[in-house]
Amino acid sequence: MAAPLRAVPAAGVATALGTLVPGPGTPEEVALDAAPGRVCARDETAPWPLPPAPVARVDGYCLADPAPGLRCRITARSLPGGPTPAPPAGGTACFVMTGAPLPPGVEAVVPREGVTEAGDTVEVTDPATVPAVAAGARVAAGAVLARAGDRLDPVRVGRLADFGRARVAVFPHPTVDLLPVGSELADPAAAPAPTPGAPPPSYDSNAHVLAALVRAAGGVPRILPPVPDDPEAVAAALGSCTGNLIVATGGTARGAADHTAAAAGRAGFRLALDGLECRPGRTARILLREGRVLISLPGSPGAVAPLFALLVGPALGRLAGRSDWAPSWRTARLDGSVAEPRPTAVLSHAVLTADEGVFTARPGPAPGNGFALLPQGEQVLAAGEAVDVLWGESARP
């Protein structure tokens, strides 16, 4: 068995996750209207060009040789989806609707605004023509409509619908068990009503924040009842989890009442990643058991969002089969100075902005749309200094 990965730098997590987290499960087919948000399981290509032949860009007329004053008899009409009309002979015209096929050899039409219509005849007043939409102008034959690993968005779903696809192969949704750990936590489903004058119960919010993030990332969350700081209780709860991914919060510190790591070992999990060289995350762990992944996070509410972006979201994306599962790091310039000393690197909440390709970051205690990795050191970070930034799941570009 390979030795556990220890103290992995935050920016190097993608490499660690790629070696630890298994790939997606067996693909399944779903109806196209159920496909948005799912991850495509195989490359989907266009079997023919779209449009398959030149079509009219505007309503108008095909004429053999349009010239001012030319009068022609309308002998044919071309409708969208209809048969291709014959080329017009001298003195005749073919009316074509927008999106309708043009006669062979015809590459432009005289728009209706350029003729005077009278019964079954037209007279050309302006011979200027509008070019046709060429065959394959929208989608070339063989073009990739969706690649394996793409999350199916409305554009990709629409492309598949253009070619009559009723079903599409996708990877299964990963299931995520969320387990709060802490003797102080009350179960809302079982907690008694507060006693007058007594302190109110302490409820867990981390699992609900995680559940919302998991849903946004394409997973199916299941919030489990909180378990006390007891190694046997934690081991039993972890052993009963059936999710592809398990996220436990709490019990990760090095104190006497922190049992999650030892309990995971009792439940058959082996340690694969032990802590990150950043705060929060120094006590975060990844453990594995027979294809299941356990990510153990500290119970501090402020740690949930940054560690989801750094660890949980990427692991979930890899389990889902997404090609863009890795953390989305960029370089940004600080929008203001940072004076707080940093005994270790800090993955700070930050507001990230992009203006004409220039990224800026404003770190702070309040949640933003991403996170800034502030390097270890006692020195002040000056405004304009470059730092690595990580977009949050809901704000990924």
C-alpha positions as CSV (number, residue, x, y, z in Angstrom):
1,M,0.0,0.0,0.0
2,A,1.3,3.4,-0.9
3,A,2.3,5.7,1.9
4,P,-0.2,8.4,2.8
5,L,0.2,11.8,1.2
6,R,0.9,14.3,3.9
7,A,0.8,18.1,4.0
8,V,-0.1,18.5,0.3
9,P,0.1,22.2,-0.7
10,A,-3.4,23.6,-1.5
11,A,-2.5,24.4,-5.1
12,G,-1.3,20.8,-5.6
13,V,-4.5,19.1,-4.5
14,A,-5.7,18.3,-8.1
15,T,-2.7,15.9,-8.6
16,A,-3.5,14.2,-5.3
17,L,-7.2,13.9,-6.0
18,G,-6.5,12.5,-9.5
19,T,-4.6,9.6,-7.9
20,L,-6.9,9.0,-5.0
21,V,-10.5,9.4,-6.3
22,P,-11.9,6.7,-8.6
23,G,-13.6,7.6,-11.9
24,P,-17.3,7.6,-12.7
25,G,-19.6,4.6,-12.6
26,T,-21.3,2.7,-15.4
27,P,-23.0,5.0,-17.9
28,E,-26.8,5.0,-18.2
29,E,-29.2,6.4,-20.8
30,V,-31.7,9.1,-19.9
31,A,-34.4,10.9,-21.9
32,L,-33.0,14.1,-23.4
33,D,-35.4,16.3,-21.3
34,A,-33.8,14.8,-18.2
35,A,-30.2,15.4,-19.4
36,P,-29.5,19.0,-18.4
37,G,-27.0,19.1,-15.7
38,R,-25.9,15.5,-16.2
39,V,-22.4,14.6,-17.4
40,C,-22.1,13.2,-20.9
41,A,-20.6,9.7,-21.0
42,R,-19.4,9.5,-24.6
43,D,-18.6,11.8,-27.5
44,E,-21.7,12.8,-29.5
45,T,-21.1,13.9,-33.1
46,A,-23.3,15.3,-35.8
47,P,-24.3,12.5,-38.3
48,W,-25.1,15.1,-41.1
49,P,-24.5,18.8,-41.7
50,L,-27.0,21.3,-40.4
51,P,-28.6,22.7,-42.5
52,P,-28.2,19.6,-44.8
53,A,-28.5,21.8,-47.9
54,P,-28.4,25.6,-48.6
55,V,-31.6,27.3,-47.2
56,A,-33.0,30.7,-47.5
57,R,-32.0,33.3,-45.0
58,V,-35.1,35.5,-45.6
59,D,-38.4,35.1,-47.3
60,G,-38.0,35.8,-51.0
61,Y,-37.8,34.6,-54.6
62,C,-35.4,32.6,-56.7
63,L,-35.2,33.9,-60.2
64,A,-33.1,32.8,-63.2
65,D,-31.6,36.3,-63.9
66,P,-33.1,39.1,-61.6
67,A,-33.0,42.5,-63.1
68,P,-35.1,45.7,-62.4
69,G,-38.5,45.5,-64.1
70,L,-38.3,41.7,-64.7
71,R,-41.8,40.2,-64.4
72,C,-42.0,36.5,-63.6
73,R,-44.8,34.0,-62.9
74,I,-44.6,32.1,-59.6
75,T,-44.5,28.4,-60.5
76,A,-43.2,26.8,-57.3
77,R,-43.0,27.4,-53.5
78,S,-40.4,26.0,-51.1
79,L,-41.3,25.5,-47.4
80,P,-39.1,24.6,-44.4
81,G,-38.7,20.8,-44.3
82,G,-40.2,20.4,-47.8
83,P,-38.7,18.9,-50.9
84,T,-36.0,20.7,-52.9
85,P,-37.6,22.7,-55.8
86,A,-36.4,22.5,-59.3
87,P,-34.3,25.5,-60.6
88,P,-36.5,28.3,-62.0
89,A,-36.6,28.6,-65.8
90,G,-36.6,32.0,-67.6
91,G,-39.7,34.0,-66.8
92,T,-40.6,32.0,-63.7
93,A,-39.9,32.4,-60.0
94,C,-39.9,30.1,-57.0
95,F,-41.1,31.6,-53.7
96,V,-39.0,30.4,-50.7
97,M,-39.6,30.9,-47.0
98,T,-36.9,31.5,-44.4
99,G,-35.2,28.2,-43.7
100,A,-36.6,26.5,-46.8
101,P,-34.3,24.6,-49.2
102,L,-33.2,26.4,-52.3
103,P,-33.2,25.0,-55.9
104,P,-29.9,23.3,-56.9
105,G,-27.3,25.8,-58.0
106,V,-29.1,28.8,-56.4
107,E,-27.1,30.5,-53.7
108,A,-29.2,33.7,-53.0
109,V,-32.7,35.0,-53.1
110,V,-34.3,38.4,-53.9
111,P,-36.1,39.3,-50.7
112,R,-39.8,40.1,-50.7
113,E,-39.0,43.7,-50.1
114,G,-37.3,43.8,-53.5
115,V,-40.3,42.8,-55.6
116,T,-43.9,43.8,-56.2
117,E,-46.3,40.9,-55.7
118,A,-49.5,40.7,-57.8
119,G,-51.4,37.5,-57.7
120,D,-49.3,34.7,-59.2
121,T,-46.7,37.1,-60.6
122,V,-43.9,39.3,-59.2
123,E,-42.0,42.2,-60.6
124,V,-38.5,42.9,-59.6
125,T,-37.9,46.5,-58.2
126,D,-34.5,45.9,-56.5
127,P,-32.4,43.0,-57.8
128,A,-30.1,42.9,-54.8
129,T,-30.0,39.4,-53.3
130,V,-29.4,37.9,-49.9
131,P,-27.0,35.0,-49.7
132,A,-28.3,31.6,-48.6
133,V,-27.3,29.8,-45.4
134,A,-24.7,27.3,-46.6
135,A,-25.0,23.6,-45.9
136,G,-23.3,22.9,-42.6
137,A,-23.1,26.6,-41.6
138,R,-24.7,25.8,-38.2
139,V,-23.1,22.4,-37.6
140,A,-20.7,20.5,-39.8
141,A,-21.0,16.8,-40.4
142,G,-18.9,15.0,-37.8
143,A,-18.7,18.0,-35.5
144,V,-18.7,17.2,-31.8
145,L,-22.0,18.1,-30.2
146,A,-20.9,17.1,-26.7
147,R,-17.8,15.5,-25.4
148,A,-17.5,12.8,-22.7
149,G,-17.0,14.7,-19.5
150,D,-19.0,17.7,-20.6
151,R,-21.8,18.9,-18.3
152,L,-24.9,19.0,-20.6
153,D,-26.0,22.6,-20.6
154,P,-29.0,24.0,-22.6
155,V,-26.8,24.6,-25.7
156,R,-25.5,21.1,-25.9
157,V,-29.0,19.6,-25.2
158,G,-30.4,21.8,-28.0
159,R,-27.7,20.6,-30.4
160,L,-28.6,16.9,-29.6
161,A,-32.3,17.7,-30.2
162,D,-31.4,19.2,-33.6
163,F,-30.4,15.7,-34.7
164,G,-33.5,13.9,-33.3
165,R,-31.7,12.5,-30.2
166,A,-34.3,11.3,-27.8
167,R,-31.9,9.7,-25.3
168,V,-28.3,10.3,-24.3
169,A,-25.7,8.3,-22.3
170,V,-24.7,10.0,-19.1
171,F,-22.7,9.1,-16.0
172,P,-24.7,8.4,-12.8
173,H,-25.2,11.1,-10.2
174,P,-22.7,10.5,-7.3
175,T,-24.4,10.2,-4.0
176,V,-22.9,12.1,-1.0
177,D,-23.5,11.2,2.6
178,L,-23.1,14.2,4.9
179,L,-22.2,13.3,8.5
180,P,-22.0,15.9,11.3
181,V,-19.8,14.9,14.2
182,G,-20.1,16.5,17.7
183,S,-21.7,15.7,21.0
184,E,-23.0,19.3,21.2
185,L,-25.1,18.9,18.1
186,A,-28.8,18.3,18.4
187,D,-30.8,16.4,15.8
188,P,-33.7,18.7,14.6
189,A,-35.8,15.6,14.0
190,A,-35.4,14.3,17.6
191,A,-34.6,17.3,19.8
192,P,-37.1,18.2,22.4
193,A,-38.6,21.7,22.7
194,P,-36.2,24.2,24.4
195,T,-36.7,24.4,28.2
196,P,-37.6,28.0,29.3
197,G,-34.5,29.7,30.7
198,A,-32.2,27.0,29.4
199,P,-29.7,27.6,26.5
200,P,-31.2,26.7,23.1
201,P,-29.9,23.5,21.5
202,S,-26.9,23.7,19.1
203,Y,-27.8,22.7,15.6
204,D,-25.5,21.8,12.7
205,S,-25.6,24.1,9.6
206,N,-22.5,22.7,7.8
207,A,-24.4,19.7,6.4
208,H,-27.1,22.0,4.9
209,V,-24.5,24.3,3.4
210,L,-22.7,21.2,1.9
211,A,-26.0,19.8,0.7
212,A,-26.7,22.9,-1.3
213,L,-23.2,23.0,-2.7
214,V,-23.4,19.3,-3.6
215,R,-26.7,19.8,-5.5
216,A,-25.2,22.7,-7.4
217,A,-22.2,20.5,-8.4
218,G,-24.5,17.7,-9.7
219,G,-24.5,15.3,-6.7
220,V,-27.3,13.8,-4.7
221,P,-26.8,14.7,-1.0
222,R,-28.1,12.8,2.0
223,I,-27.9,14.5,5.4
224,L,-27.4,12.0,8.2
225,P,-28.2,12.6,11.9
226,P,-25.3,14.0,14.0
227,V,-23.2,11.5,16.0
228,P,-21.5,12.2,19.3
229,D,-17.8,12.5,19.9
230,D,-17.5,8.8,20.6
231,P,-15.2,6.6,18.5
232,E,-17.6,3.6,18.4
233,A,-20.5,5.8,17.4
234,V,-18.5,7.6,14.7
235,A,-17.1,4.3,13.4
236,A,-20.6,2.7,13.2
237,A,-22.0,5.7,11.4
238,L,-19.2,5.8,8.9
239,G,-19.4,2.0,8.4
240,S,-23.1,2.3,7.5
241,C,-22.6,5.0,4.9
242,T,-23.4,3.9,1.3
243,G,-22.6,7.1,-0.7
244,N,-20.0,7.3,-3.3
245,L,-18.6,10.2,-1.3
246,I,-18.8,10.7,2.4
247,V,-18.2,14.1,3.9
248,A,-17.8,14.2,7.7
249,T,-17.6,17.6,9.5
250,G,-16.1,17.9,13.0
251,G,-13.8,15.8,15.2
252,T,-10.7,16.4,13.1
253,A,-8.5,18.3,15.5
254,R,-5.8,16.7,17.6
255,G,-7.7,17.0,21.0
256,A,-8.8,14.1,23.2
257,A,-12.4,14.4,22.0
258,D,-11.6,14.3,18.3
259,H,-12.2,10.8,17.1
260,T,-13.1,11.0,13.4
261,A,-9.7,9.8,12.0
262,A,-9.4,6.9,14.4
263,A,-13.0,5.9,13.9
264,A,-12.6,5.9,10.2
265,G,-9.7,3.5,10.6
266,R,-12.0,1.2,12.7
267,A,-14.6,1.4,9.9
268,G,-12.1,0.1,7.4
269,F,-10.9,3.3,5.8
270,R,-7.2,3.9,5.1
271,L,-5.6,7.3,5.3
272,A,-4.7,8.8,1.9
273,L,-4.2,12.5,2.5
274,D,-3.4,13.9,5.9
275,G,-3.7,17.7,6.1
276,L,-3.0,20.6,3.8
277,E,-0.4,23.3,4.1
278,C,-3.0,26.0,4.5
279,R,-5.7,27.2,6.9
280,P,-8.4,26.0,6.9
281,G,-7.4,22.5,5.9
282,R,-4.5,21.6,8.2
283,T,-6.7,18.9,9.8
284,A,-8.6,17.9,6.6
285,R,-8.2,14.3,5.5
286,I,-9.1,12.0,2.7
287,L,-9.6,8.3,3.4
288,L,-10.5,5.5,1.1
289,R,-12.4,2.2,1.4
290,E,-13.3,-0.2,-1.5
291,G,-14.0,2.6,-3.9
292,R,-15.7,4.9,-1.4
293,V,-14.1,8.3,-0.6
294,L,-14.3,9.9,2.8
295,I,-13.4,13.5,3.2
296,S,-13.1,14.6,6.8
297,L,-13.4,18.4,7.3
298,P,-13.1,20.6,10.4
299,G,-16.4,21.6,11.9
300,S,-15.8,25.3,11.8
301,P,-18.6,26.9,9.6
302,G,-16.1,29.2,7.9
303,A,-14.1,26.2,6.6
304,V,-17.0,24.6,4.7
305,A,-17.1,26.7,1.6
306,P,-13.3,27.0,0.9
307,L,-12.7,23.3,1.6
308,F,-15.6,22.4,-0.6
309,A,-14.1,24.4,-3.5
310,L,-10.7,22.9,-2.8
311,L,-11.5,19.2,-1.9
312,V,-15.1,18.2,-2.0
313,G,-16.2,19.8,-5.3
314,P,-13.3,18.5,-7.3
315,A,-13.7,15.0,-5.8
316,L,-17.4,15.1,-6.6
317,G,-16.7,16.2,-10.1
318,R,-14.2,13.4,-10.7
319,L,-16.7,10.8,-9.4
320,A,-19.3,12.4,-11.7
321,G,-17.0,12.0,-14.7
322,R,-16.6,15.7,-15.4
323,S,-13.6,16.7,-17.5
324,D,-13.4,20.0,-15.7
325,W,-13.3,18.5,-12.2
326,A,-9.9,20.0,-11.1
327,P,-9.9,23.1,-8.9
328,S,-10.1,26.2,-11.1
329,W,-7.0,28.2,-10.1
330,R,-6.2,31.6,-11.6
331,T,-3.8,34.4,-10.8
332,A,-5.2,37.7,-9.6
333,R,-3.9,41.0,-8.2
334,L,-4.8,42.1,-4.7
335,D,-7.4,44.9,-4.5
336,G,-6.0,46.4,-1.4
337,S,-3.3,45.4,1.1
338,V,-3.4,42.5,3.6
339,A,-1.6,43.2,6.9
340,E,-2.6,40.1,9.0
341,P,0.4,37.9,9.8
342,R,0.1,34.4,8.4
343,P,1.9,31.6,10.3
344,T,0.7,29.3,7.5
345,A,-0.9,29.9,4.1
346,V,-4.5,31.0,4.3
347,L,-7.3,30.1,1.8
348,S,-9.3,33.3,2.5
349,H,-12.8,34.2,1.3
350,A,-12.5,36.7,-1.4
351,V,-14.5,38.8,-3.9
352,L,-13.1,38.0,-7.4
353,T,-13.6,40.3,-10.4
354,A,-12.6,40.1,-14.0
355,D,-12.3,43.1,-16.3
356,E,-11.0,42.6,-19.8
357,G,-9.0,39.6,-18.7
358,V,-7.5,41.2,-15.6
359,F,-8.4,39.4,-12.4
360,T,-8.5,41.1,-9.0
361,A,-9.2,39.7,-5.5
362,R,-10.4,41.4,-2.4
363,P,-9.9,39.0,0.6
364,G,-12.0,39.4,3.7
365,P,-14.0,37.5,6.3
366,A,-17.3,37.7,4.5
367,P,-18.2,35.1,1.9
368,G,-17.6,36.2,-1.7
369,N,-17.6,34.4,-5.0
370,G,-14.2,32.7,-4.5
371,F,-11.1,32.3,-2.4
372,A,-7.6,33.8,-2.4
373,L,-4.6,31.7,-1.3
374,L,-2.5,34.1,0.8
375,P,1.1,32.9,1.2
376,Q,2.7,32.2,4.5
377,G,4.6,35.1,6.0
378,E,4.7,38.0,8.4
379,Q,5.1,40.7,5.8
380,V,2.3,42.9,4.5
381,L,0.9,41.9,1.1
382,A,0.7,45.1,-0.9
383,A,-2.1,46.1,-3.2
384,G,-1.4,44.8,-6.7
385,E,0.6,41.8,-5.5
386,A,-0.2,38.6,-7.4
387,V,-1.9,35.7,-5.5
388,D,-3.5,32.4,-6.6
389,V,-7.3,32.5,-6.6
390,L,-9.9,29.8,-6.7
391,W,-13.5,30.3,-7.9
392,G,-16.4,29.0,-5.8
393,E,-18.5,26.2,-7.3
394,S,-21.5,28.5,-8.1
395,A,-19.2,31.2,-9.7
396,R,-16.9,29.0,-11.8
397,P,-16.2,30.8,-15.1
